[in-house]
Amino acid sequence: MNFSLRLKMPNFKKALNGFLFFCIVQHAQAQDIDGVSSFFVGGVSMDIPKQNKLLLYGGFSPSDKVKAFLALPNFKINKYLTLTPGYTYVNVDLDNGSKVVEHQFLGMATLAFPIAKNWTLADRNMYFHRFRTGDDLSFYRNRLGVIHKTELFKKQVSIFLHDEVYLNLDNGQFTRNRVVFGGDIKLLKWLTPQVMLMYQSDRATGNRILGWLIFTVPLENLGIFK
């Protein structure tokens, strides 16, 4: 079946401008910034059978005293749909010297549709469950955004803008919203850096700015696990 969502460029630009305006309004509604957090992540990607991929990451936050490990196998069903189960181990150092450990399980279905040349509309739907010391929590997360592929200094670059909402499945309330802007560059054959800046509005923790620096080593480019 030949399925396409390609739009005329003027209509696409109007839609993109509307999305940007929505994100700006969301940001402007915030009263103030309650804190800033930084996260540093490093990991690898590798090919697994049938043109699928496995992502493994470890990271830490010096501001939030968090350490984490993440495993994400990606199964490409077709050119529009990718399914991703996942597991995250989280260790948080509290100010009183104790620790909080979480085991997080998630399942994602990501839809991606080309809407113009080098532009893609992406819709990620996630079920997210947190097994923790206190009461467990379950969330539905929806992240909708656009991705633009281009070149910078003859290097492949992806730039993206997303808006993500969190729905607490235990009480039926929307508890968090994130506006995410970032990009990645295939800097070297063995290194792809990514930078993300998030504005987060949360019922519990208030309004925060989150900065992410992520380094991925694509082992498939080095002939490892290929």
N, C-alpha and C positions, 0 to 999 in steps of 0.2 A: 504494500500500500504506500503510495507516494503522499506523505504527510508533511506539510510545510507551513510555518507561521511567518514567513518572510513578509515584511511590511515595507511600504514605500518610506523612503528616508524622512520626508517631512512629517508624516504621522508618527514615525518612531521618535523623532526629536521632540515632538509635543509630549509623547508619553514619558520620555526620559525627563523632560523638564518638569512634568507634573510629579514624578517620583522624587526628584531632587527637592522640589518645593515642599512636598510632604515631610521629607526628612529634616529640612531646615526648620519647618514649623514645630516638629517634635522637639528639636533641640532648643528652640526659642522659648518653649513653654516651661523649660526647667527653671526652677527658682535660683539654684546655685550649684556649685560642685562640692560634693562632700568628701572627695578623696581622689587620689590618682594611684593606679596600680600598674606595675610593669611585669611582663612575663617573657622569659627567654626559653626557647624550645629548639631542640635539635633532634634529627632523626634520619631515617632512610626510607626509600621506596624501593620495591623490588617486584619484578614480574612473577606472577603465579600462573598456573595452567589456564588455558583458554583465554588469553589476552586480558586477564584480570590483574589486579595489583594488591600488594600488601604494604601498608604504611605503619611504621613503628616509630614512636616519638617518646622522648623523655624531656621534662622541663621543670623549671622552678620559677618562683616569684619571690624576689628579695623583699618586696614591699608587703606581700600578704603571707610570707613564710609558708609557702605551699610548694610541695614537690609532687610530681605526677608522672605516670607512665601510661601511654595510650597505644592500643593496637586497633587498626582499622583495615580489614580486608574489603576491597572494593570489587563488586561483581557487576560488570557491564552487561545488562540484559539486552539492550539495543542502543542505537545512537541517541535515544531520548531518555532512557531510564537506567539509573545505577542504584543498586541496592548495597547498603553498607551496614553490617552488624559491627558492634564495637565493644571494647572493654577499656575502662580507665581505673587505675589505682591512684588514689589521692591521699597524701599525708600532710596534715596541717599542724604546725607547731604553734601552740597557744602561748599567750603572754605569761600564764601561770606555770609554764614548764611542762604541761601535759601535751598529749598529741590526740588528734582526731583522725581516724582512718576511714576512708570511704571506698567502696567498690561500686563502680557505676557501669551499668549495662545499657546499651542503646541500640536502636535499630533505625536506619535512615533510608528513605526513598527520595532520590533526587531526580527531578525532571529538568531537562535542559532543551530549550528550543531556539534555533537561530531566528533572529528577528530582523537582522540587517547584516550587511557585510562586516564581518569581524565582531559582531555584537550577538550576545546570547542572553536570553531570559532564563534564570535558574530559580527553581522552587524546591527547597529542601524541607522535607517533612520528617520529624524525628520523634520517636518515643524514647524517653530518657528516665531511667530508674536509679535512684541513689540508695544503696544499702549502707546505712551508717549507724553510729553508736546509739543515737536517739531514734526517733520515729523515721521510718523510711519515707521517701518522697518520690512521686511520679509526676512527670511533666510531658506535655506535648509542646514541641518547639517548631515554629514555622519560620523559615528564612527565605524571603523573596528579594531578588535583586537582579542586577545586570552585570555582565562581564564583557570587557572590551579587550581584544587582543591586538597588539601593535608591535612596533620595534623601537628600540632605543639603543643607539650606538651599535646597530646591527645585531642586537640581542633580542630574543623573543620576550615580550613583556605582556602580562595580564593585569588589568586594572579592574577593580570590582567595587560595587556599592550595594550593600544589603540592608534590609530592615528585618529584625528578628524579634518575634514575640514569644513569650513563655506562658503557657496555660497550666496552672497547677491542677492536676487531675484528681487530687484529694479533696479540694474545696471548690473547684470550678472557677477560680479567679485567675485573671491575668496578672501575673506578679512581676514581670520584667519585660523591658523593651530595650533592644540594642540597635543602634545605627552603626554600621561597620563600613569603613572605607580603607582600602588597602591595595596592595599589588605585589606581584612577584616577578623576578627576572631570571632567566636561564643564564646566569652569569658565566659559569664554566661548565664543562662537560660533567664535572663531578659535584657541582654545587648550585643550588637554586635558593637564594634568599627570598624571604617574604616579610613584608612589614604591614601591620594592621593597626588602625586607630579606631577605638570603639567609644561611643557615648552610651552609657548604660543608665537606665532609670529603673530602680528596683524598690519595691514596697518596703523591704527590710533594711537594705543598706544605703538607700538614697541614690543620689546622682553621682556617677563616677566616670572618670576617664580611664580607659584601659589601653595600654600600649603593648603590642606584641612584636617580637623579633624572632623569626623562625628560619632555621637553616635545614634544608633537605639535601641529602646526598642520594642521587638516583643511581642505585647500584646496577640497574639494568643498562645504563650507559657505559658502565665499566666492564660489562660482560659477566657480572656476578649474579647468580640466581636467574639467569636468562634462559 
